[in-house]
């Protein structure tokens, strides 16, 4: 399964379920994301991925370049370098797919359409002030996050001594 997620709204804007890891599945998801853009953004779009061969393929990178989308890839392939994608993948797999066995690819494909719809339209996120990704996708500006964060170090003498400033 290939997913393209908008980092601001957490909305899955492109997806494809392909029976193999060939680039054609990822290309389908990318085409869906690009076709679904409602307005041209004055911002530079950045496509961030791991270093999977399908994301490095000539056809995939040509589509990104054609639409002036900057290409960013993880350095080491560590899941920590692509945390947003890993989080969305985890939600989809653990909340919607737990131990589900599909009879065939057609059945799985039909189900993923409903799952993505539910994720985008009905599942609120603490990182989006409990808005759904679809609601957040129409917003602008900073979105308040509702999770309890880690305490930040106090700026002062101790920090200056540690960093050598």
C-alpha positions in Angstrom: 0.0 0.0 0.0 1.3 3.4 -0.9 0.1 6.5 1.0 0.8 10.2 0.4 0.0 12.3 3.5 -0.2 16.0 3.7 2.1 16.9 6.6 0.0 19.9 7.7 -3.4 18.3 7.9 -2.4 14.6 8.2 -4.9 14.0 5.4 -4.1 11.0 3.1 -4.2 12.8 -0.2 -3.1 9.9 -2.4 -3.2 6.2 -2.0 -2.9 3.0 -4.0 -3.0 -0.7 -3.1 -0.9 -2.6 -5.6 -0.1 -6.3 -5.5 3.7 -5.7 -5.7 6.3 -3.0 -4.7 6.7 -1.9 -8.3 6.7 1.8 -8.8 3.4 1.8 -10.6 1.5 1.6 -7.2 3.4 4.6 -5.8 2.9 6.5 -9.1 -0.8 6.0 -8.8 -0.9 7.4 -5.3 1.3 10.4 -6.4 -1.0 11.1 -9.4 -4.0 11.0 -7.1 -2.4 13.5 -4.7 -1.3 15.8 -7.5 -4.7 15.7 -9.3 -6.5 16.4 -6.0 -4.7 19.6 -5.2 -7.4 22.2 -5.0 -5.3 25.3 -5.4 -1.8 26.1 -6.4 0.3 26.8 -3.3 2.8 29.6 -3.1 4.8 27.3 -1.0 7.4 24.8 -2.3 6.0 21.3 -2.0 8.3 18.7 -0.6 7.9 15.0 -1.1 9.6 13.1 1.8 10.1 9.4 1.6 12.4 6.6 2.6 14.9 5.3 0.1 12.7 2.6 -1.4 13.7 1.8 -5.0 10.2 2.7 -6.2 10.6 6.3 -4.8 14.0 6.6 -6.6 12.7 5.3 -9.9 13.0 7.4 -13.0 9.3 7.5 -13.6 8.4 8.5 -10.0 11.1 11.2 -9.7 10.1 12.5 -13.2 6.6 13.1 -12.0 7.8 14.9 -8.9 10.1 17.1 -11.0 7.4 17.8 -13.6 5.1 19.2 -10.8 8.0 21.1 -9.2 7.9 19.1 -6.0 11.2 19.0 -4.1 12.5 15.5 -3.4 13.6 14.7 0.2 14.7 11.3 1.3 15.8 9.8 4.6 19.5 9.6 5.1 19.8 6.1 6.6 16.3 4.6 6.0 15.6 4.8 9.8 11.8 5.0 10.5 12.6 7.8 12.9 13.5 10.0 9.9 10.0 9.6 8.5 8.0 9.6 11.6 4.8 11.1 10.1 4.6 8.4 7.5 5.3 5.7 10.0 2.6 7.1 12.3 -0.1 7.1 9.6 0.9 3.6 8.5 0.6 2.4 12.1 -2.8 4.0 12.5 -4.1 2.4 9.3 -2.6 -1.0 10.1 -3.4 -1.2 13.8 -6.7 0.5 14.0 -8.3 -0.7 10.8 -6.4 -3.8 9.7 -5.8 -5.8 12.9 -5.5 -9.4 11.9 -7.8 -8.9 8.9 -7.3 -11.5 6.2 -8.7 -10.6 2.8 -9.8 -13.2 0.3 -8.2 -11.4 -2.6 -6.7 -8.1 -3.8 -10.0 -6.8 -5.1 -11.6 -7.2 -1.7 -8.7 -5.5 0.0 -8.7 -2.6 -2.5 -12.5 -2.0 -1.9 -11.9 -2.0 1.9 -9.0 0.5 1.7 -11.2 3.1 0.1 -13.6 2.9 3.1 -10.7 2.9 5.6 -9.1 6.0 4.0 -12.4 7.8 4.0 -13.0 7.0 7.6 -9.4 8.1 8.5 -9.7 11.4 6.6 -13.4 12.3 7.4 -14.2 10.8 10.8 -11.0 10.2 12.9 -10.0 13.3 15.0 -6.3 13.8 15.8 -4.9 15.2 19.0 -2.1 16.8 16.8 -4.9 18.7 15.0 -6.7 20.1 18.0 -9.1 17.1 17.6 -10.1 18.1 14.1 -10.3 15.4 11.4 -7.7 15.5 8.6 -10.4 16.7 6.2 -11.3 19.6 8.5 -7.7 20.6 9.0 -7.0 20.4 5.3 -9.2 23.4 4.7 -7.5 25.4 7.5 -4.5 27.7 7.5 -2.1 28.9 10.1 -0.8 27.0 13.1 -3.0 24.3 14.5 -3.0 23.8 18.3 -1.8 20.4 19.4 -3.6 18.7 22.2 -1.1 16.1 23.4 1.0 16.4 26.5 4.5 17.4 25.3 7.8 16.6 26.8 9.2 19.3 29.1 11.7 21.6 27.3 15.0 22.4 29.0 15.1 25.8 30.6 17.2 28.3 28.9 19.9 29.6 31.2 23.2 28.9 32.7 23.1 25.2 32.6 22.2 25.0 28.9 25.0 27.5 28.0 27.5 25.4 29.9 26.5 22.2 28.2 26.6 23.6 24.7 29.7 25.6 25.3 28.1 28.9 24.3 
